[in-house]
Amino acid sequence: MRSKLLALSKNEDFRTLLKSKKASNKYVTIFFGRLKNKNKNNLNIAFVTKKKIGNAVKRNKIKRRLRNITNDAYKKISINLNYSYLVIAKPTML
């Protein structure tokens, strides 16, 4: 059985991930690292868009697209569940 996608919600989780490893390209920056007290059956991931990108409609559209991409990728490829991910969208994502 495939595990679920869970959103990060605690401020300390965000701070921990921002201090960990990162990978970036033209569209997104991805921070990833291990979190304490994490359930290893679920994928912890958060999508963030800054207010500089646009109004709420544009930011939510970007987050919906990223969630959809992640769900499709999660079904097709294996993702390491020991890590938690923080995805920050860049203005070029529009």
N, C-alpha and C positions, 0 to 999 in steps of 0.2 A: 504494500500500500504506500502511495506517495504521501509525503508529509505536506503540511500546510505552510503558506506564506504568512508570517506574522510581522506586523509593523512594530518598529521600535517606538517606545513611548517615554522612557525615562531619560531625564537630562544627563545623568551620569553615563548612560550608555552612549549617547551622542558624543560627550566629551572624550570618552575612552576611544571611540572609533576615530575621532578627529586627530588623535595623537598617534594612531597606528599607520600602517602602510597605505599607500594610495596609488591609483593608476588613473590616468586621465587621457582624454582625446579631445577632439574638436567640439563634441557635444555634451559630454558628462565627465564628472570626476567621481571616482568610486573609492571610498575608504573601506578597508576591510581589516578585521582583526577578531581575536577571540574575546568573548565576554564571559565573565564569571556568572554562575547561576543560570546558564542557558540550557534550554531543553534541546537535546541533540536530534530530536525527531522533526523539528520545525526549522524553516529557513527564516531567520530574522533579517528583515530588510526595511529600509526607510527611503522614501523619495522626497527630496527637498528642492523647492524652486524659490529663488530669491525674489523680493519685490521689485527689483530692478528690471526683471524680465518683462513684466506687463501687468495687466489687470488680473483679477481673480479668475476670470474665464480662461484666459490664456495659460495661467499657471496650472489650473486644474486640468486643462486639456493635455498639457505636457505630462503631468503625473499619471493621468489615465493611460497615455501612450506607453510610458515607462512600465507601468504595472502590466499592461498587456504584453509587451515585449518580454518581460521577465517570466510571466506565466507560460508563454510559448517556449521560451528557452529552457525553462525548468522541466517541461515535459519531454524535450528532445535531448538535452545534454545532462550530464551529471554535474551537480554543483555541490561543493564541499559544505556540508551542514555544520561543521565545527566552527565555521566563521560566521560573523554577522557583517552585513553590508550597509553602507550609507551611500546613496546615489544622489549627487548634487547636479542639477541640470544647469547648463550654460545658456546664455541668450541665443546662441546659434541653433539651439534645439527647435526653435519655432520654424 
